[in-house]
Structure formats: structure tokens, C-alpha cells
Amino acid sequence: MGFGDTRPRSADQKRILAGPWTWLFLVATGACAGALAAWLLGGQMYSVGPFGIYVSWVPSPTGVTVLEFPPLGAVSAATHRGPSRLVASLQAIDFDALGKLVSIQTEGWIEAFQPMIAEGLRLARLAAWRLVALAAAGGGFGGLVAYAGFRWRAPWSWCRAAGLSAGSGALALVVAFGLAYATYDAQAFRKPTYRGGLESIPWVIEAVQDALGQVEEVETRLRTLVRNVYEMYQRIEELPPPIGLDDADVTILHVTDFHNHPAAIEIAREIAGLFDVDFAVNTGDLTDFGTQLEAGLLDALREFPVPHYLVTGNHESPDVVASLTLIEPVRLLDGQLAEESGIRLLGIGDPGAMRQEPAALSPAEARRIASEINEALLGMDPRPDVIAVHNHRVGTAIRPGLVPLVLSGHSHSPGVSFRQGTAYVNAGTTGGAGVRGLETEEPVRISLAVIYLSLQGGVRTLAVDLIRLSPIAEGFTLERHLAPAP
């Protein structure tokens, strides 16, 4: 006999329908309908300081907290007990407000964050009660729908059925949240699970905590090292040929792979001024993740003392590229020819800069791009004097003899070689591989190159000074690589 059956019922049958089985059915229906309503309708955007965060709740067999950072991926941890998956997704950033926050001196950080923490806790309680209210509404509606299926309803009333189901829906969420609150352990994020692009950088949390404390000391040491490098450079220039370079007509600064290092731009600027370079060529990877926040850090390039030609790396993104176009000394090159100080430059940006994820070229892709460049160079008249690319595999595959100078980066391994009239220069990493370089026992050394060209009888590379700085060991090297005689 089903709910739609209209046949007369006996007294025993009526007692069953009006008794505990009906009560249990409406309780279960209310709890399930309430959870479904909270899941489907409970997501809400909240503003916490400079951040816009979308908070939602999902029924789950295990207690998990998920922090999402689109488009980078997500971090999750088993933080509590109970059937609750708590999701917080970063959807918006007020960069003006964030800039003011991060500019606060160290001793003022605790006071600056207190209001934001208090607001976050208040909004968490508000979100929880909102979900409970939705569960009550959903449970009540679900109970009414289920109760309508009973053709025989006495002695139950519609109001009693709705109230029982609504209470069940609300109680289910209260129990789930209460269990999560009682057992919540934020320390679980010390052993997180990474998903998406964050899978490739599980070092990031500890690295930032350990390395950023060294930044101020590193900057001070680097300034001293740069001055020492220049003093040695002056002594070298006082020596007679072939060590001195009296014949150089144009001097180029080659930098690459800043990777958000806080001192990289300052070091490049110092070297550019001290060595009296004519212009700089940057072979990309200024950022790590290609976010707008990182793009804001590049404003320091506005104070660069000479023209700064740039080809993008695989760690850039469309957002970063758009920001760079607004910085006056920076001149983006991607398939265009430019002329500076009598030198013709051709820059080819990395295809990875057109995507949000920092995917590097495969060796096969690098060979294909180099082959296309070689073919294009053969058909050009006049040809460029300098080719700038990001990936070192592309750079080294450019045919020798086609241009006097090829510049590249990406590998973080500086090097200089000469082949059949072409100088191949990889400046390494002017950012010391970024925060990753600071976290290792033997930090990656900051490196850059100063290149000397002659314009007599055509452009010719005379020499390359490869400069390495070690801010932790407080040492440096300057290697002068002289080009073979023509």
C-alpha cells in the first residue's frame, strides 16, 4: 500500500502512518533537504580587508578545508571531523588597499591585521548562521513536499510537518558546524594537499616564511657587492689591451629571470649606472605566477636609467604583459625590430606568456621555434645585430654566423660562448631564482652580464663581463670573456 493509495485503512494502519515512522521520515527528509539547500544556495561573497572571498559549504564524508586561488589551484587539509567540506575561494583583490597594507612597517603589522582578523571571524559566524537558516528553509520546504504525498494526513497538520522538517534541517547543519568548530585544527595546513598549478610549488609557504626575513639584509649586502664589482671593473679598465676595452662603442646590460626577487631591479639599475651602459635587454621571467599583484612590483622599472628592452618569459601572463606596456622605460619586443645606439634588435617573446599557467617549452618546441627564427633571418636584409629570446634552448639553436649576438635566459645557469662570429650569452638569473634561490642551503647566485660591442666595420662583440653576486656569502666574481679575433 503506497502513499497514493486511497483505499480505506484500518486503525492499525493509521497508527503506523501517524506514528514514529512518519516522524522519522519527515526528520530524514528535512535533514537531507536542508543540507541540499545549504549546499546549492549557500555560497556567498564576503569582503575581508582587501580580499573578496567566496565562501561555501559542501556535504562531505570527511572534514576538509579548501583554500582556492584561481587560476593557480587549491590547497586543502583535513582540519576537522564531521561531514563538512569548507571552501574559501579568493575571487577579488583590491590592489590599492593591499598596497597600503603591505607598506606598513614590520612593527605595525599585528595592529594592522587585527581589524581584518576580527572582521573575518565575524563574517564566518554570519556565514554559518546564514547556512543554518537556509537549511531550515530547505528542510521545511522538503518536508511539505513529502507530507503532501500522504493522502491520509490526520492527525498531523501542515504546520507541524513543516516545523519538524525545518527543525531537522537546521539541526543537521548546527551539529555539523558544531563538530567542525570543536575539532578544528588549523595546524593541519602544515601538511597540506596541493591541486592544480600549486602542485609544482609545495615549497612556497615555508620558502616565503624563511626567505622574506632575509630580504633587508640581502639588499644591503648586494649594494656593497655592486660597489666592489665596480671598483674591480675600474681597475681592469686601467690595464692595457687586450684586457681593457678602449674600442667598445656600445655597452649592453643583459638581465634575466628576476622571479620577483625584491632586489633584482635595484641591482640591475645600479649596474646600469655604474657601468655606463647604453641600454638593457631583459630576457624575461620577471614574475613567478603572472598575477596582477606581481605586476605591481614591477613599477620600480619606471626609474630605470636607460632604455629597457624586454622579451617575455614563460612565467609572464597576459595580465603582466598588459601592465608592462604602461611602464615607460620598458619596450616590449615580440617579433618586432628596434634600433638603439646604432644596434638593431629583434626580440621573440616566449609563447608561455600568452597563458596563465607558467608552462615551459619542450625541447622539440624550442627546436621548432629556433628553426623558424633561422629561416626568417635568412630572408632578412639587413639582419638584426642582436636576437633576444627567453628559452636558452631556443637561443643556442640559432645558427651561428647569422647575427653577432644572441641573448637568452630560463636555465638560471649563466654562460658565454662564441661560435663562428656569434656570441651566445645567458645571463643566468638576476633574481637568484627568486624566493626559491634564498631557501636553499647554498643560495643561487645573482648573475647578469655586461656586453661590449664595436661598430667599426659592422657590429661585432668584443667581450662579455659575466658578473655573479652571492649576497649570503658576501662574495662576487667578474669573468671577462674576450671574443676571438675576427
Secondary structure, DSSP 8 states (H G I E B T S, - for coil): --TT--S---HHHHHHHHSHHHHHHHHHHHHHHHHHHHHHH--EEEEETTEEEEEEEEE-SSEEEEEEETTTEEEEEEEE-SSEEEEEEEEEE-HHHHHHHHTS-GGGHHHHHHHHHHHHHHHHHHHHHHHHHHHHHHHHHHHHHHHTT-S--TT--HHHHHHHHHHHHHHHHHHHHHHHHHH--GGGGGS-EEEEGGGG-TTHHHHHHHHGGGHHHHHHHHHHHHHHHHHHHHHHHTS-TTTS-TT--EEEEEE---TT-TTHHHHHHHHHHHTT-SEEEE-S---SS--HHHHHHGGGGGG-SS-EEE---TT--HHHHHHHTTSTTEEE-SS-EEEETTEEEEEE--GGGGSSS-----HHHHHHHHHHHHHHHHT-SS--SEEEEEEHHHHHTS-TTS-SEEEEESSS--EEEEETTEEEEE---TTTTTHHHHHSSS---EEEEEEEEE-TTS-EEEEEEEEEEETTTTEEEEEEEE----
